[in-house]
């Protein structure tokens, strides 16, 4: 077995063991053996299947789905921009999601509105599509245009969100909790609603591995190899944005998972996106699973936002990358 296969096997086992342990954490503690017994239909206590199937299994699967989606999107954007500091929100997805969610809550106070997750999903996609349209219409290089348009759009949308919160301060707590990200109260319905867009986004990203490898050498070199740059950029942006929006709709905005996971994956398996993307997905799932476990247990019975823990981990990691000036793509 090659080194890469050993790494993938190890990450898979780590994810499975971590998931098993996570299923046992909560107000009612369940040991790994009791968890396996309940899942296999031979529960030690009659309440265990209800606790697991009605509350915890869906949540853990949703954490894994969001971790995979954010990490795959991060790997795609880092490959597209040839920069390991890029993250899934770089083209305005977080700002659009925040505005969509804020509008949902504000409008919902006086009339019918979309659920906050659906509004966040549509807001993220709308912002990314607008950023891409602006970038395509500009006179700058395509990658530079996306970066500049994404930064400008994020700033503008954040200002609108701040204005709405000031004008409707009674919804501030609800919006703030959602913006910090988390999985409290998530169920099978959230998993079902998010899975289609997440799987579609990942399904678009994975076949773009060779295009991302070509783009890593620069757009001129990629074009010389026969790559259709406009089509490749469009597919990468669509796939990564769908994956990001799916995660946002389920968990709110959780930062740094899509930054850290691809970077660690490149360290472990090399630079080829055919292995970087699936390795990133495994690492992203593991990182988010650990963050969710900390959020549920460190101040129990109070549940903290997951985004707090990913930020505490990701902030120093981001500064480390800046200090070392690493451009590993």
Residue pairs with C-beta under 8 A, 6 or more apart in sequence:
1 9
4 269
4 270
4 275
7 268
7 269
7 279
8 269
8 275
8 278
8 279
8 282
11 279
11 282
11 283
11 286
12 282
14 286
15 64
15 282
15 285
15 286
15 289
18 286
18 289
18 290
19 60
19 64
19 289
20 32
20 35
20 36
21 32
21 293
22 56
22 60
22 63
22 289
22 292
22 293
23 30
23 35
23 39
23 52
23 56
23 57
23 60
24 30
24 31
24 32
24 34
24 35
25 293
25 296
25 297
26 51
26 55
26 56
26 296
27 300
27 301
28 47
28 51
30 38
30 48
30 51
30 52
34 43
34 44
34 45
34 48
35 48
35 52
37 43
37 44
37 48
38 44
38 48
38 49
38 52
39 52
39 57
41 49
43 49
55 187
58 186
58 187
58 188
58 190
58 191
59 183
59 186
59 187
59 292
60 289
61 191
62 183
62 186
62 190
62 191
62 194
62 250
62 251
63 183
63 285
63 288
63 289
63 292
64 285
64 288
64 289
65 191
65 194
65 195
65 198
65 246
65 247
65 250
66 194
66 198
66 246
66 247
66 250
66 251
66 254
66 288
67 257
67 261
67 281
67 284
67 285
67 286
67 287
67 288
67 289
68 198
68 202
68 281
68 282
68 284
68 285
69 198
69 201
69 202
69 243
69 244
69 246
69 247
69 284
70 88
70 243
70 244
70 247
70 254
70 257
70 258
70 261
70 284
70 288
71 257
71 258
71 261
71 262
71 265
71 280
71 281
71 283
71 284
71 285
72 201
72 202
72 205
72 206
72 240
72 243
72 277
72 280
72 281
72 284
73 88
73 201
73 205
73 239
73 240
73 241
73 243
73 244
73 247
73 258
74 86
74 87
74 88
74 257
74 258
74 259
74 261
74 262
74 280
74 284
75 205
75 212
75 258
75 261
75 262
75 265
75 273
75 276
75 277
75 280
76 205
76 208
76 212
76 236
76 239
76 240
76 277
77 86
77 87
77 88
77 90
77 91
77 236
77 240
77 258
78 84
78 85
78 86
78 262
78 263
78 329
79 212
79 213
79 215
79 216
79 236
79 273
79 276
79 329
80 86
80 143
80 212
80 215
80 233
80 236
80 237
80 240
81 90
81 143
81 146
81 147
82 143
82 215
82 216
82 218
82 327
82 329
83 327
83 329
84 259
84 262
84 263
84 266
84 321
84 326
84 327
84 328
84 329
85 259
85 318
85 321
85 322
86 259
87 255
87 256
87 258
87 259
88 240
88 243
88 244
88 247
88 258
89 95
89 154
89 244
89 253
89 255
89 258
90 147
90 150
91 127
91 128
91 131
91 132
91 146
91 149
91 150
91 153
91 237
91 241
92 127
92 128
92 130
92 131
92 149
92 150
92 153
92 154
92 157
93 124
93 127
93 128
93 241
93 244
93 245
93 248
94 124
94 154
94 248
94 253
94 255
95 127
95 153
95 154
95 155
95 156
95 157
95 158
95 161
96 123
96 124
96 125
96 126
96 127
96 128
96 153
96 157
97 120
97 121
97 123
97 124
97 127
97 245
97 248
97 249
97 253
98 120
98 123
98 157
98 158
98 161
98 175
98 179
98 253
99 123
99 127
99 157
99 160
99 161
99 164
100 114
100 119
100 120
100 121
100 122
100 123
100 124
100 126
101 116
101 117
101 119
101 120
101 123
101 175
101 178
101 179
101 252
102 161
102 164
102 165
102 171
102 175
103 113
103 119
103 123
103 164
104 113
104 114
104 115
104 116
104 118
104 119
104 120
105 113
105 116
105 171
105 174
105 175
106 164
106 168
106 171
107 113
109 168
109 170
109 171
113 119
114 122
116 178
117 190
117 193
117 194
117 249
117 250
118 193
118 249
120 178
120 245
120 248
120 249
120 252
121 197
121 245
121 246
121 248
121 249
122 245
124 241
124 244
124 245
124 248
124 249
125 241
125 242
125 245
127 153
127 157
128 237
128 241
128 245
129 241
130 153
131 146
131 149
131 150
131 153
132 146
132 149
132 234
132 237
134 145
134 149
134 153
135 142
135 145
135 146
135 148
135 149
136 142
136 145
138 145
138 148
138 149
140 148
141 219
142 219
142 229
142 230
142 233
143 219
146 233
146 237
161 175
165 171
165 172
165 175
177 252
177 305
178 252
178 253
179 252
179 253
179 307
180 252
180 253
180 305
180 306
180 307
180 308
181 251
181 252
181 253
181 254
181 255
181 305
181 306
181 307
181 310
182 251
182 252
182 254
182 292
182 295
182 303
182 304
182 305
182 306
182 307
183 250
183 251
183 292
183 295
183 306
184 303
186 250
186 251
190 250
191 250
193 249
193 250
194 246
194 247
194 249
194 250
195 246
196 246
197 242
197 243
197 245
197 246
197 249
198 242
198 243
198 246
198 247
200 239
200 242
201 238
201 239
201 240
201 241
201 242
201 243
201 244
201 245
201 246
202 239
202 243
202 281
203 239
204 235
204 238
204 239
204 242
205 236
205 239
205 240
205 243
205 277
206 277
206 278
208 232
208 235
208 236
208 239
208 273
209 272
209 273
209 274
209 276
209 277
210 273
210 274
211 222
211 227
211 232
211 235
211 236
212 236
212 273
213 271
213 272
213 273
213 274
214 221
214 222
214 225
214 227
214 232
215 222
215 227
215 232
216 271
216 273
216 329
219 229
222 229
222 232
223 229
244 258
247 254
251 306
252 307
253 307
254 288
254 291
254 306
254 307
254 310
255 307
255 310
255 311
255 314
256 310
256 311
256 313
256 314
256 315
256 317
256 318
257 284
257 287
257 288
257 291
257 310
257 314
258 284
259 314
259 317
259 318
260 283
260 287
260 313
260 314
260 317
261 280
261 281
261 283
261 284
261 287
262 276
262 280
263 317
263 321
263 328
264 280
264 283
265 275
265 276
265 277
265 279
265 280
265 283
266 276
266 328
266 329
268 279
269 275
269 276
269 279
270 276
271 328
271 329
287 310
287 313
288 306
288 310
290 309
291 306
291 309
291 310
291 313
292 306
294 304
294 309
295 303
295 304
295 305
295 306
295 308
295 309
296 303
298 304
